[in-house]
Amino acid sequence: MSGERRRRTSQSFRRIADASSLGLAFPIAIVIGYFFGRWLDRVLGTAPWMMAIFSIFGIAAGFLNALRTAIRIGREEDEESSRSDRGGKPPDEES
């Protein structure tokens, strides 16, 4: 396997791993917000307000993480496709 092909394959696997990790990262953010809010409710005696607020924060954090990951993956794919259009040359070697 050539070095260029190996690099493209490893980048593809990394993008797949990033995308598939969203399946865990999104619910984990929600669960962390939920339990932190529950703990604050017990400490402050504000049930169920902190649980609801921090659950919403967890949902927002999950969406933000998913959006950032999708943008990064899209940017990497665009860069890779533009590199392949130029014949694999980095931008500084273009003539």
C-alpha positions as CSV (number, residue, x, y, z in Angstrom):
1,M,0.0,0.0,0.0
2,S,1.5,3.4,-1.0
3,G,2.0,6.1,1.6
4,E,-0.6,8.4,0.0
5,R,-3.2,5.6,0.0
6,R,-2.4,4.7,3.6
7,R,-2.8,8.3,4.7
8,R,-6.2,8.7,2.9
9,T,-7.4,5.4,4.5
10,S,-6.3,6.5,8.0
11,Q,-8.0,9.9,7.5
12,S,-11.2,8.1,6.4
13,F,-11.2,5.8,9.4
14,R,-10.7,8.8,11.7
15,R,-13.6,10.7,10.2
16,I,-15.8,7.5,10.5
17,A,-14.7,7.2,14.2
18,D,-15.5,10.9,14.8
19,A,-18.9,10.5,13.3
20,S,-19.7,7.3,15.1
21,S,-18.6,8.8,18.5
22,L,-21.5,11.2,18.3
23,G,-23.8,8.2,19.1
24,L,-22.2,8.2,22.6
25,A,-21.2,11.8,23.1
26,F,-24.7,13.2,22.6
27,P,-26.5,11.1,25.3
28,I,-23.5,11.4,27.7
29,A,-23.8,15.2,27.6
30,I,-27.5,14.9,28.4
31,V,-26.9,12.4,31.2
32,I,-24.2,14.6,32.8
33,G,-26.4,17.6,32.7
34,Y,-29.3,15.7,34.2
35,F,-27.4,14.2,37.1
36,F,-25.5,17.5,37.8
37,G,-28.9,19.2,38.0
38,R,-30.3,16.5,40.2
39,W,-27.4,16.9,42.6
40,L,-27.8,20.7,42.7
41,D,-31.5,20.2,43.4
42,R,-30.7,18.1,46.4
43,V,-28.1,20.5,47.7
44,L,-30.1,23.7,47.1
45,G,-33.6,22.3,47.6
46,T,-34.8,23.6,44.2
47,A,-36.3,20.4,42.7
48,P,-37.0,20.0,39.8
49,W,-35.6,23.3,38.4
50,M,-31.9,22.7,38.3
51,M,-32.4,19.2,36.8
52,A,-34.5,20.7,34.0
53,I,-32.1,23.6,33.3
54,F,-29.0,21.4,33.2
55,S,-30.8,18.7,31.2
56,I,-31.5,21.5,28.6
57,F,-27.8,22.6,28.9
58,G,-26.8,18.9,28.2
59,I,-29.0,18.8,25.1
60,A,-27.5,22.0,23.8
61,A,-24.0,20.8,24.5
62,G,-24.8,17.6,22.6
63,F,-26.1,19.5,19.6
64,L,-23.1,21.9,19.6
65,N,-20.7,19.0,19.7
66,A,-22.5,17.3,16.8
67,L,-22.5,20.5,14.8
68,R,-18.8,21.1,15.4
69,T,-17.9,17.5,14.5
70,A,-20.0,17.6,11.3
71,I,-18.4,20.9,10.2
72,R,-14.9,19.5,10.9
73,I,-15.6,16.3,9.0
74,G,-17.1,18.3,6.1
75,R,-14.0,20.6,6.0
76,E,-11.6,17.7,6.0
77,E,-13.5,16.0,3.2
78,D,-13.5,19.2,1.1
79,E,-9.7,19.6,1.7
80,E,-9.1,16.0,0.7
81,S,-11.2,16.4,-2.5
82,S,-9.5,19.6,-3.5
83,R,-6.1,17.9,-2.9
84,S,-7.1,15.0,-5.2
85,D,-8.3,17.5,-7.8
86,R,-4.8,19.0,-7.8
87,G,-3.1,15.6,-8.1
88,G,-2.3,15.2,-4.4
89,K,-0.1,18.3,-4.1
90,P,-0.3,20.4,-1.0
91,P,-1.5,24.0,-1.5
92,D,2.0,25.4,-1.2
93,E,3.4,23.2,-4.0
94,E,0.7,24.3,-6.6
95,S,2.1,25.9,-9.8
